[in-house]
C-alpha cells in the first residue's frame, strides 16, 4: 500500500462503509416507488419486483434498519424516551422514527471519532485519544442538537401563530359553529405547524379518541406553555359547563396582551444587543476616521 499504515486503511474503510447508512438515516422520507405493470395487471413476479429495486433498497436499507433495531434494544429506555420526545417536538415523527435517529447517531459518532483520530495523527497518546473521544461525542450528539434546534423553531412558530388562530376560532364559534366544526375550519384554512397539529387532533377525534385526550396529545407534541394553558381552560370549561365562546374570547384577549408584552420585551433588548457591535465594530472604524488624521499630524509635529 505504498507505505500507508494498515490502521489508516481500516479507518478509511469504516468511514466509507458508514456513508450509505448515513445517507439512509439522513433521508427523511424515502422516494416513492414505481408500481410495476405486472403488479397492476394481477400477475406478480416477486423476483422481478425485487430485482427492480436499487442496491440501496436491497442491501443498505435492511442492514441499516437492522442496525437501528439492535441499537434500540441496547440503548437505555430513558435515552430512547428523551430522543423520541425530541423527534416529536421537531414535528416529524413519521419521517424520523427512533430507530433511524439512533442509527444516524451511531454512524455520526463513529465517523466523528475516526475523523478526529485521523486528524490528530493516528496516534495513541492520551491527548489524541481524548480528542478522538470528543469527536465521537460531538458526532453522537449532533442529531440531538439538530432536533433541539428544529423543535425550538417549531415551538416559536406555533406560539407566533396561536393568537391569530385563536381569534379565528373565537369568531367561528361566536358565529354559530360548533367547536369541532370551528376547529376544522381553522385547520383547513391555516398553514404551518399549528394547523398541522390541529388537523391531527381532528383525525384522532374522528377515529374515536376523546377530545380531552386528543388535546392532551397536542400539548405533549408541542410543549408550548400558552397552548397548554388554553387546553386546560377548555377542559375546565367543558367540565364545569361554561360557555366555550366566552372562554375563547378571554383566552384570545390574554394571548394578544402577552404577544404585545413579548414584542415590548424584544424591543427593550435591542439597546443591550447593539452594545457589542458598536464597541467592537463601529466605534473603532469611527475613531480611525475621525482621529486618524489628527494623530498623523501630531506625530509629524513631534517627530
Buried (B, 14 or more C-beta within 10 A) or exposed (E): EEEEEEEEEEBEEEBEEBEBBBEBBEEEEEEEEEEEEEBEEEEEEEEEBEEEEEEBBEEBBEBBBEBBEBBBEEBEEEEBEEBBBBBBBBBBEEEBBBBBBBBBBBBBBBBBBBBBBBEBEEEEEEEBBEBBBEBBBBBBBBBBEBBBEBBEEBBEBBBEBBBBBBBBBBBBBBEEBEBEEBBBBBBEEBEEBBBBBBBBBBEBBEEEBEBEEBBBBBBEBBBBEBBBBBBEBBBEBBEEEEEBBEBBBEBBBBBBEBBEEEEEEEEEEEEEEEEEEEEEEEEEEEEEEEEEEEEEEEEEEEE
